[in-house]
Amino acid sequence: MSNGPNRILDEFAKLVTDAAGAAQGVRREMETAFRSQAERFLNSMELVQREEFEAARDMAAKARAENQKLAARIEALEAQIAALAGGAAPKPASTTASRPRAKK
């Protein structure tokens, strides 16, 4: 029986290999279950995705810049009107409107 101890070690190695494969399968299943639960949780909180947030932030920055351009144009037009009217028109109070508001 020279194969006796060798066969026992082979069977043990096979058992350990099968156990490692099963453990990896369980790990993959747990990861999949955790990810699906996390996605469900985040979807229930109605959080926005990063891409949507960045797009909205870019649109807000563009709108803010356009608002400042329009405010400057209004001031220039009011100055032209005041110059044409001979200075009789009241001064525009838009200096406070062009200042950005503080966040709450």
Summary of the structure (lengths in Angstrom):
residues: 104
radius of gyration: 35.5
end to end distance: 84.6
largest distance: 120.4
contacts: 185
relative contact order: 0.05
helix: 73%
strand: 0%
